[in-house]
Structure formats: structure tokens, C-alpha cells
């Protein structure tokens, strides 16, 4: 076999090689004469991409604004996470939580700083967002002690709504457990409206209540947001003292069955309704 025979190609093989070489040449010319990077740049700056960028920038600005906004809140209910969000240190949060575990309450920005020991600059930043119960602010702006005369002479009494657990423990017959129970119940009400509400504190005898009222009276009355008996939901009604959720559902069912309630006296027709507590209950309701 001759050396030349190894490179002998048929006619069809030769045509195939020519076609392949032609394709390679065309590809090289295409790469050389066409700028593909320009096309990519045009797509990058297309109207759709520009509009998307603007929308993304606006969302970023909005998220920054929301992050910096501090919505109104009661600092007595700051949690670990809320304190972290506000920028409080671990030590400041721990001081606050320890104070609250002792069943004590802060009623002003000054008290908040005294308890947590936050800096003046930090307090000035978050204090405008503090929202304390209105009755505490009213109490801070009026006398917290009053005088009245009995046969035994002039007696000075303090505000029952401002008394701490330690203050109440000074009354004979009120120990640590009862004093904390009184403060806890007062907090659940948003403040005592009537002194007779002391009767609803478990463990307080009439004799001890009488002794408490010798030293404490309601001076600053809390403002109550009354709800309409005609439109209140069962959940709203269940938040009123002496009305549990089952009773609230009975009230709503009675109202729906009789197409409304026209007077407080009508409530006595509802099964298990504590009509002996109506004087307290009606403080939180309106028939209008």
C-alpha cells in the first residue's frame, strides 16, 4: 500500500470538509464584525429594566422609613425583642424586665429612665412615642392626696389608682400576696372606677377593704372608652369586668333574637347575668 493512499478522499468527503471550513470562516467573520456587548448593554438599559430599578429604589426608601418609624406604645410592655428593636442594651432591657416582674409600673418617661438608666439622647428619641393610660397622666397633674374629716380628726388619704404594692402593704391585713393581687386587678381594669371594685379582689375581706379605704381613695378617675351594647361583639363584651366569653355570647344571642337591647334592665333576662354587678358593668357600656 502506498503512502499516498492514506490521504485519498472520496468526492463527498472533500465536499464535507469544504462546507465545514466555510462555516468556521463565517463564524469568525460574525464574531469580528458584530458587537454582541452593545446588544447586552441595550437590554440592560431597556425601559422595562429602568422602570424596575425605579420601583426597587422606591421600595428600599420605604423600608428605611418604616424601620425608623416608632409607633406609639406603652413602655411597661416592652419585651426583649421590642427593646432590641428600639436599640436598648441588654442591661437596660434586663433592668426593665426585673422591675416589671416585681409588679411595678412606670407612669412617665422620667420613671422609665430611672428604671432602665437609658441615656438622655435615647430617651429624647423614643419618649414622644410613649403612651401611658390617660388616668395615670391625670393623676400626675393633680393632687395625689386629699384630706377629709372624721370624728377622729383630719385624715390624709392617697390615690388608690397610684398606690404601689409596697404602699398597700402598709395597711394592716394586706400582705405581699394581696397587695400584688390588688395592683394586678387594677391594671386589668385600666384603673379603679369605683372603690367598690375592691370587693372583686379575691381574698380581701370587708374589714380589710374598710382599712384600705381609710388610707386610699380614688382621686384620679380613669377615662373609660364605652362600647355600644347594640353593636358590641362577643369578644368586646368579654373584656368588660364580670362578663366572661360565654356570657358575652349569650348577650349577643339575646340581642339578635330580640332585635336589639333597649335598656340595661333587660339584661336581667339573660341567663347567668350578674345583675348585682350592673352598676359596674354599665360604666363600660352605652345603650346608644
Buried (B, 14 or more C-beta within 10 A) or exposed (E): EEEEEEEEEEEEEEEEEEEEEEEEEEEEEEEEEEEEEEEEEEEEEEEEEEEEEEEEEEEEEEEEEEEEEBEEBEBBEBEEEEBEEBEBBEEBBBBBBEBBEEBBBBBBBEBBBEBBEBEEEBBEBBBEEBEBBBBBBBBBEEEBEEEEEEEEEEEEBBBBBBBEBEBBBEBEEBEEEBBBBBBEBBEEBBBBBEBEBBEBBEEBEEEBBEBBBBBBBBBBBBBBEBBEBEEBEBEBBBEBBBBEEEBBBBBBEBBEEEEEBEEBEBBEEBEEBBEEBBEBBBBBBEBE
